[in-house]
Structures are given as structure tokens and as C-alpha cells.
Amino acid sequence: MATGRVCKTLLAGVVLVLVVTLLVQASVVSTPWGQDRTTVTVLDDDGEPKATVEVEVADTLQERYTGLSDHDSLEAGHGMLFVHASEDDRTYVMREMDFDIDIVFIGGDRTVTSIENARAPEPGEDGEELRYSGRAQWVLEVPRGYANETEMAVGDDVAIDDG
């Protein structure tokens, strides 16, 4: 009789652990828009596109940590969008990066708050000391010089295709 109760309790515990694990995995794997890619458009004062960027979405802790460090390069018009739950002060590092990028910080109101020109680590550097900060809910990384070429500026509105 006691063995049956222990087995039922153990089984209930195992089921609970499995359910919690599945819920955690679902929240970590899914993106806010149910997609791994989206489009980001930076707009001029008249609401016309200055730049349209096809991006990979990084919205989990692991994706944000890895970022572009597993890429060899980026083509113009391509990038990565880092998604955070709310606006806050953010610091991005150039950990294990092989190429220079522009880091565009975008506030909760979807306007550009700052733009940083970030260099790749030199030989002997790991990139941890190369830190770039801004206030953002979203962070857009594009090839170095792309922000200047497209005349992105602080205060520009940003449209994010969120499905």
C-alpha cells in the first residue's frame, strides 16, 4: 500500500518536472513574433525608409549572448535584431567577433537612442573589453558603416515587422 503511494507521488513529481521543462523550453525557443527573421526599417522625418534591414532575431539569452560571433561577415542590408522585454540601459561587447559593426540602440518607443561604431577585437583581444552602451529595448547590429551610408541618426523612427 505504501509502495503504491510512493510510486504515485514519484510519478506526479516526474510529470511536474517534465511539464515545467517543456514550458521553460517553449519560452526560451520561441520568438515574440513566432519567427527567426524579420524586417527592420529606419524611417526619415517624412516616414520614408532610409534603410531596410533583413535581420535574424535574437530574443533568448543564449541567442543574445552568441549574437553575431558565429558569423564571418554581414552583407549590407542584413543584420541581427536583439529583442529585450523592456527598455533599459544595455551594454554589448564584441566577444569573439571577426568583423566591425554598427550597433543601433532603439528605445521602447521605437526611436534610435544612439549609434555606436564597434570594432572587432585585434589579435590577442577576446573582445570582452570592447563595450558599447545605450538605452534600448531593441538593438540592431549591421555592417560597420551601414548606419552612416543610410544616414541613420538619433531620433529616427524605426518600424519593426512584428507579424
C-alpha positions as CSV (number, residue, x, y, z in Angstrom):
1,M,0.0,0.0,0.0
2,A,2.8,2.5,1.0
3,T,4.7,1.5,-2.1
4,G,1.8,2.4,-4.4
5,R,1.5,5.8,-2.8
6,V,5.3,6.4,-3.2
7,C,5.1,5.4,-6.9
8,K,2.1,7.7,-7.5
9,T,3.9,10.6,-5.7
10,L,7.1,9.9,-7.7
11,L,5.2,9.7,-11.0
12,A,3.4,13.0,-10.2
13,G,6.8,14.6,-9.5
14,V,8.3,13.4,-12.7
15,V,5.3,14.6,-14.7
16,L,5.5,18.0,-13.0
17,V,9.2,18.3,-13.8
18,L,8.5,17.4,-17.5
19,V,5.7,20.0,-17.8
20,V,7.9,22.7,-16.2
21,T,10.8,21.8,-18.5
22,L,8.6,21.9,-21.6
23,L,7.2,25.3,-20.6
24,V,10.7,26.7,-20.0
25,Q,11.9,25.4,-23.3
26,A,8.9,26.8,-25.1
27,S,9.6,30.3,-23.6
28,V,13.3,30.1,-24.5
29,V,13.0,28.8,-28.0
30,S,10.1,30.8,-29.4
31,T,10.5,34.4,-30.7
32,P,8.0,37.1,-29.9
33,W,6.6,37.0,-33.4
34,G,6.9,33.3,-33.9
35,Q,9.7,33.8,-36.5
36,D,13.5,33.7,-36.5
37,R,13.8,36.5,-39.0
38,T,12.0,39.8,-39.6
39,T,12.5,43.2,-41.3
40,V,13.6,46.4,-39.6
41,T,13.1,49.8,-41.4
42,V,14.6,53.0,-40.2
43,L,12.5,56.0,-41.3
44,D,13.3,59.6,-42.2
45,D,11.3,62.6,-40.8
46,D,8.7,62.1,-43.5
47,G,8.2,58.4,-42.7
48,E,10.0,57.3,-45.8
49,P,12.5,54.4,-45.5
50,K,16.2,55.3,-45.0
51,A,17.3,51.7,-44.6
52,T,15.6,48.4,-44.7
53,V,17.4,45.6,-42.9
54,E,16.6,41.8,-43.1
55,V,17.5,40.6,-39.7
56,E,17.9,37.4,-37.7
57,V,16.0,37.7,-34.4
58,A,17.9,37.1,-31.1
59,D,15.4,37.0,-28.3
60,T,16.7,34.3,-26.0
61,L,19.5,34.7,-23.5
62,Q,21.7,32.2,-25.5
63,E,21.0,33.9,-28.8
64,R,21.7,37.4,-27.4
65,Y,25.0,36.0,-25.8
66,T,26.2,34.5,-29.0
67,G,25.0,37.3,-31.3
68,L,27.0,37.7,-34.4
69,S,30.1,36.0,-33.0
70,D,29.3,32.8,-35.0
71,H,29.2,34.8,-38.3
72,D,32.1,35.6,-40.6
73,S,30.6,38.8,-42.0
74,L,27.4,40.6,-42.8
75,E,26.2,42.0,-46.2
76,A,24.7,45.4,-46.5
77,G,21.0,45.3,-45.7
78,H,21.4,42.4,-43.3
79,G,21.9,42.2,-39.6
80,M,20.7,41.0,-36.3
81,L,17.9,42.3,-34.0
82,F,18.3,41.7,-30.3
83,V,14.9,41.7,-28.5
84,H,14.5,42.6,-24.9
85,A,11.3,42.6,-22.8
86,S,11.6,46.3,-21.9
87,E,13.7,49.3,-22.3
88,D,16.8,49.6,-20.2
89,D,20.5,50.6,-20.3
90,R,22.2,47.9,-22.4
91,T,25.9,47.1,-22.9
92,Y,27.0,45.0,-25.8
93,V,30.5,43.5,-26.2
94,M,32.5,42.4,-29.2
95,R,33.2,38.9,-27.8
96,E,34.7,36.6,-30.4
97,M,33.7,38.9,-33.3
98,D,35.5,38.7,-36.7
99,F,34.3,42.0,-38.2
100,D,33.4,45.5,-37.3
101,I,29.7,46.5,-36.9
102,D,27.4,49.4,-36.2
103,I,25.3,49.0,-33.1
104,V,22.0,50.9,-33.2
105,F,20.2,51.2,-29.9
106,I,16.4,51.5,-30.2
107,G,14.2,52.7,-27.3
108,G,10.8,51.3,-26.2
109,D,9.1,54.0,-28.3
110,R,10.9,52.6,-31.4
111,T,13.2,55.5,-32.0
112,V,17.0,55.4,-32.3
113,T,18.6,56.4,-29.0
114,S,22.2,56.0,-30.0
115,I,24.5,54.5,-32.6
116,E,28.0,53.1,-31.9
117,N,30.7,52.1,-34.4
118,A,32.1,49.0,-32.9
119,R,35.4,47.5,-33.9
120,A,36.3,43.8,-34.0
121,P,38.9,42.6,-31.5
122,E,42.5,42.8,-32.6
123,P,44.9,39.7,-32.2
124,G,45.3,38.9,-28.5
125,E,42.0,40.6,-27.6
126,D,38.9,38.5,-26.8
127,G,36.5,41.4,-27.2
128,E,35.2,41.5,-23.6
129,E,36.8,44.8,-23.0
130,L,35.2,46.3,-26.2
131,R,31.9,47.6,-24.6
132,Y,29.3,49.7,-26.2
133,S,26.3,51.0,-24.3
134,G,23.0,52.7,-24.9
135,R,19.4,52.8,-23.8
136,A,17.3,50.3,-25.7
137,Q,14.6,47.7,-25.9
138,W,15.8,46.6,-29.2
139,V,19.4,46.6,-30.5
140,L,20.1,46.4,-34.2
141,E,23.5,45.3,-35.4
142,V,24.5,46.0,-39.0
143,P,27.8,46.0,-41.0
144,R,30.2,48.8,-40.0
145,G,29.5,52.0,-42.0
146,Y,25.9,51.0,-42.9
147,A,24.4,53.4,-40.4
148,N,26.4,56.3,-42.0
149,E,25.7,55.2,-45.6
150,T,22.0,55.2,-45.0
151,E,22.2,58.3,-42.8
152,M,20.6,56.7,-39.7
153,A,20.5,59.2,-36.8
154,V,19.5,59.5,-33.2
155,G,15.8,60.3,-33.1
156,D,14.9,58.3,-36.3
157,D,11.7,56.2,-36.0
158,V,12.1,52.5,-36.5
159,A,9.4,50.1,-37.9
160,I,9.8,46.5,-36.8
161,D,7.8,43.9,-38.7
162,D,6.3,42.0,-35.7
163,G,3.9,40.0,-37.7
